[in-house]
């Protein structure tokens, strides 16, 4: 490769993951190091299921101790990576931007660790940008420990309980992005950040409306405002959209300061798409120079809108709720859904199948997951034909879930019959039925599964139904098989019932046995609490 010009190497690197480039080409020679340096400046380990444990370990053990002073931007996941990065925080003495993402799990487990980690990171004089999930006491930690150089702060899932009466002010914060649960928290927020110049607000909750009887103490320096509002799920359309008058009164609070306003609404009602009303939203602004708006609506806007884009002839939105295939299902419903459930009940599906037969180029671009609750042995021919047709029309399918027990050989056979082998985009497979170890650790089953879904990154099983002392040995064998057959596998997950979790020695109070098992297999694990069960995440 040393004979290739730099330009060609950079073209090759476009097809590789940045963490892999860093691990593979660092410490070779001065020329390759110069090429790799820009990748070291910005390290991003999200989304979590794309980087395996071995790569993270190489970065922490081999890259960070030598090149930490070159790392300017760092992004990782709160629940999965925080405990890995904690021992190395003192290395990042030139860090300018830190982003910690969250999937809303394990927040109670990570709270103390996050506060401890932030206390050390915030002491860095170089840190100017911070993006975090909001947790109890986080804002207080920032207020007490941040340096005056921190100028940009982003908080998601903002709750009022993170504000305290005696919290120090943060006059150094100039730009902020916040997802509010309640707009009444803005009063306290503005008092804590009195010198804001740019603010991005997300208001997606029925309780978000500002109910204050006094004007908001809007910072006189606030010149740029972005407001996102409305509903994110079509089922909640009539319950979650804010009233036009409330929004008009709310925006009026900013009329004397804002120069640039961006207004984004989802599932807005008719009042928001009347052109005269749009002008009324900003008619009292005295300093406004730029006004951008982007409204998504089910209603048909006035013809005077020249910049209107019609997303679909039937509807404008994606339905986040799962749809079950049944007699009343329509092609339009399937077009809008991103999660499709197939159940045992047999309905007349010919109307759907006949529709799609005459639409050879029709695509279900929104469909991301197919969930199978039905008994494959009782599957009718027409249902197989329909599922096969849906698979062929779903270029963005990512997840296959099976919730009914089958012999693994029958499962593989059915996958082939309905042409699941055409799903080259599938990265997640879930087999959530009560099984024994032999059901899914059979090498032949895993080998065939890898041939069907060669790009799997995450696989989820139900924890072994038997409770015995061999589970650690069985788990080790399964990890080895997955590493052998799945080139892209990064996560093995188990749903564990509370009974099995509390009764098996492997999950002792201090996690001693499980930690030792992870060390032997060069893996890393987290345990999430979910309703009625635990989720064991093993980073391979």
Residue pairs with C-beta under 8 A, 6 or more apart in sequence:
1 9
2 31
4 12
6 31
6 35
9 35
10 35
13 21
13 35
13 39
17 50
17 51
18 39
18 42
18 43
18 44
19 43
19 45
19 51
19 55
19 56
19 59
20 55
21 36
21 39
22 36
22 39
22 40
22 43
22 59
22 63
23 55
23 58
23 59
23 62
23 63
25 32
25 33
25 35
25 36
26 32
26 33
26 36
26 40
26 62
26 63
26 66
26 67
27 33
27 62
27 66
37 70
40 63
40 67
40 70
40 71
41 70
41 71
41 72
41 73
42 72
42 73
43 59
43 71
43 73
43 74
43 75
44 73
44 74
44 75
45 51
45 56
45 75
45 76
45 77
45 81
46 75
46 76
46 77
46 101
48 77
48 80
48 81
48 103
48 490
48 491
49 427
49 428
49 457
49 458
49 490
49 491
50 457
50 490
51 490
52 489
52 490
52 539
52 540
53 490
53 522
53 523
53 524
53 539
53 540
54 522
54 540
56 81
56 84
56 524
56 539
57 522
60 84
60 85
60 88
64 71
64 88
64 91
64 92
65 91
68 88
68 91
68 92
68 93
68 94
69 91
69 93
69 94
70 94
71 92
71 94
71 95
72 94
72 95
72 96
72 97
73 95
73 96
73 97
73 98
73 99
74 85
74 92
74 95
74 97
74 98
74 99
75 98
75 99
75 100
75 101
76 82
76 85
76 99
76 100
76 101
77 100
77 101
77 102
77 103
78 100
78 101
78 102
78 106
78 107
78 110
78 114
78 133
79 102
79 103
79 105
79 106
79 107
79 109
79 110
79 526
79 528
80 526
80 537
80 539
82 100
82 110
82 113
82 114
82 117
83 113
84 524
85 117
86 113
86 116
86 117
89 117
89 120
89 121
90 120
92 121
92 124
93 124
93 126
94 126
95 121
95 124
95 126
95 127
96 126
96 127
96 128
96 129
97 127
97 128
97 129
97 130
97 131
98 121
98 127
98 129
98 130
98 131
99 130
99 131
99 154
100 114
100 131
100 132
100 133
101 133
102 133
102 156
104 133
104 157
105 528
105 529
105 530
105 535
106 526
106 528
106 529
107 133
107 135
108 529
109 529
110 135
111 135
111 136
111 137
114 135
114 138
115 137
115 138
115 141
118 132
118 138
118 141
118 142
118 145
119 141
119 145
121 127
122 130
122 141
122 142
122 145
122 146
122 147
122 150
123 145
123 147
124 147
125 147
125 149
126 149
127 146
127 147
127 149
127 150
128 149
128 150
128 151
128 152
129 150
129 151
129 152
130 142
130 146
130 150
130 152
130 153
130 154
131 153
131 154
131 155
131 177
132 138
132 154
132 155
132 156
133 155
133 156
133 157
134 155
134 156
134 157
134 158
134 159
134 162
134 179
135 162
136 159
136 161
136 162
137 162
138 155
138 162
139 155
139 162
139 163
139 167
139 192
140 162
140 164
140 167
142 150
142 153
142 170
143 167
143 168
143 169
143 170
143 192
144 168
146 170
146 172
147 172
148 172
149 172
150 170
150 172
150 173
151 172
151 173
151 174
151 175
152 173
152 174
152 175
152 176
153 170
153 173
153 175
153 176
153 177
153 193
154 176
154 177
154 178
155 176
155 177
155 178
155 179
156 178
156 179
157 179
157 181
158 178
158 179
158 180
158 181
158 185
159 181
159 185
160 181
160 182
160 184
160 185
160 188
163 185
163 188
163 189
163 192
167 192
169 191
169 192
169 193
169 194
170 192
170 193
171 193
171 194
171 195
172 195
173 193
173 195
173 196
174 195
174 196
174 197
174 198
174 221
175 196
175 197
175 198
175 199
176 193
176 196
176 198
176 199
176 200
177 199
177 200
178 189
178 199
178 200
178 201
178 202
179 202
179 204
180 186
180 201
180 202
180 203
180 205
180 208
181 205
181 207
181 208
182 205
182 207
182 208
183 201
183 203
183 208
183 209
183 210
183 211
183 250
184 210
184 211
184 212
186 210
186 216
187 212
187 214
187 216
187 217
190 196
190 216
190 217
190 218
190 219
191 217
193 219
194 217
194 219
195 219
195 221
196 219
196 221
196 222
197 219
197 221
197 222
197 223
197 224
198 222
198 223
198 224
198 225
199 222
199 224
199 225
199 226
200 225
200 226
200 228
201 225
201 226
201 227
201 228
202 228
202 229
203 227
203 228
203 229
203 242
204 228
204 229
204 230
204 231
204 232
204 240
204 266
205 240
206 239
206 240
208 229
208 242
209 242
209 246
209 250
210 216
210 246
210 250
210 253
215 253
216 253
218 253
218 254
218 256
218 257
219 257
220 257
221 257
222 254
222 257
222 258
223 257
223 258
223 259
223 260
223 287
224 258
224 259
224 260
225 254
225 258
225 260
225 261
225 262
226 261
226 262
226 264
227 251
227 261
227 262
227 263
227 264
228 264
228 265
228 266
229 242
229 247
229 264
229 265
229 266
230 240
230 241
230 242
230 265
230 266
230 267
230 268
230 296
231 237
231 239
231 240
231 241
231 266
231 267
232 266
232 267
232 320
233 240
233 319
233 320
233 321
234 267
234 317
234 319
234 320
234 321
234 336
235 319
235 321
237 267
237 298
240 267
241 267
241 268
241 269
243 271
244 269
244 271
244 272
244 277
247 272
247 281
248 280
248 281
251 261
251 263
251 281
251 282
252 284
254 261
254 285
255 284
255 285
255 286
256 286
256 287
257 287
258 285
258 287
258 288
259 287
259 288
259 289
259 290
260 288
260 289
260 290
260 291
261 282
261 285
261 288
261 290
261 291
261 292
262 292
262 293
262 294
263 281
263 291
263 292
263 293
263 294
264 293
264 294
264 295
265 272
265 293
265 294
265 295
265 296
265 297
266 296
266 317
267 296
267 297
267 298
267 317
268 295
268 296
268 297
269 297
269 299
270 297
270 299
271 277
272 278
272 295
272 297
273 295
273 297
273 299
273 301
273 302
273 305
274 302
275 302
275 304
275 305
278 293
282 288
282 291
295 301
296 316
296 317
297 316
298 315
298 316
298 317
301 308
310 316
311 317
312 335
312 336
314 332
314 335
315 332
315 335
315 336
317 336
318 336
318 337
318 338
318 366
319 333
319 336
319 337
319 338
319 366
320 338
320 339
321 337
321 339
322 337
322 339
322 340
322 341
322 369
322 371
323 329
323 333
323 334
323 337
323 339
323 340
323 341
324 340
324 341
324 342
324 343
325 334
325 340
325 341
325 342
325 343
325 347
325 349
325 352
325 386
326 343
326 345
326 347
327 347
327 348
329 352
331 352
331 355
331 356
334 340
334 352
334 364
334 367
334 390
335 364
335 366
336 366
337 366
337 367
338 366
338 367
338 368
338 369
339 367
339 368
339 369
339 371
340 367
340 369
340 370
340 371
340 390
341 371
341 373
342 370
342 371
342 372
342 373
342 374
342 383
342 387
343 373
343 374
344 373
344 374
344 375
344 378
344 404
346 380
346 383
349 382
349 383
349 386
350 382
352 386
353 382
353 385
353 386
353 389
356 362
356 386
356 389
356 390
356 393
357 389
362 393
363 393
363 394
363 395
364 390
364 393
364 394
365 394
365 395
365 396
366 396
367 390
367 394
367 396
367 397
368 396
368 397
368 398
368 399
369 397
369 398
369 399
369 400
369 401
370 387
370 390
370 391
370 394
370 397
370 399
370 400
370 401
371 401
371 403
372 400
372 401
372 402
372 403
372 404
373 403
373 404
374 383
374 404
375 404
375 406
376 404
376 406
376 410
376 411
376 414
377 406
377 410
379 414
384 417
384 418
387 418
388 417
388 418
388 419
391 397
391 418
391 419
391 420
391 422
391 423
392 419
392 422
394 423
395 425
396 425
397 423
397 425
397 426
398 425
398 426
398 427
398 428
399 426
399 427
399 428
399 429
399 430
400 420
400 423
400 426
400 428
400 429
400 430
400 453
401 429
401 430
401 432
402 411
402 430
402 431
402 432
402 433
403 432
403 433
404 433
405 433
405 434
405 435
405 439
406 414
406 433
407 439
408 439
408 440
408 442
408 445
409 445
411 431
411 445
412 445
412 448
412 449
412 452
415 421
415 452
416 452
420 426
420 452
420 453
421 451
421 452
423 452
423 453
424 454
424 455
425 455
426 453
426 455
426 456
427 455
427 456
427 457
427 458
427 488
428 456
428 457
428 458
428 459
428 460
429 449
429 453
429 456
429 458
429 459
429 460
430 459
430 460
431 440
431 459
431 460
431 461
431 462
432 460
432 461
432 462
432 495
433 462
434 462
434 465
435 461
435 462
435 464
435 465
436 464
436 465
436 466
437 464
437 466
437 471
437 474
437 478
439 445
440 446
440 461
440 478
441 474
441 477
441 478
441 481
443 481
443 485
446 481
446 482
446 485
446 486
447 485
449 456
449 485
450 456
450 485
450 486
454 486
454 487
454 488
455 488
456 486
456 488
456 489
457 488
457 489
457 490
457 491
458 489
458 490
458 491
458 492
458 493
459 482
459 486
459 489
459 491
459 492
459 493
460 492
460 493
460 494
460 495
461 492
461 493
461 494
461 495
462 494
462 495
463 494
463 495
463 496
463 497
463 500
463 536
464 471
464 474
464 500
467 500
467 503
467 504
469 505
471 504
471 506
472 506
472 513
472 517
475 517
476 517
476 520
476 521
478 492
479 492
479 521
479 523
479 538
479 540
480 521
482 489
482 492
482 540
483 489
483 540
489 540
490 539
490 540
491 537
491 538
491 539
491 540
492 538
492 540
493 535
493 536
493 537
493 538
494 535
494 536
494 538
495 533
495 534
495 535
496 507
496 533
496 534
496 535
496 536
497 532
497 533
498 532
498 533
498 534
501 507
501 533
501 534
505 513
506 513
506 514
506 517
507 513
507 514
507 527
508 514
514 525
518 524
518 525
518 538
523 538
523 539
523 540
524 538
524 539
525 536
525 537
525 538
525 539
526 536
526 537
527 534
527 535
527 536
527 537
528 534
528 535
528 537
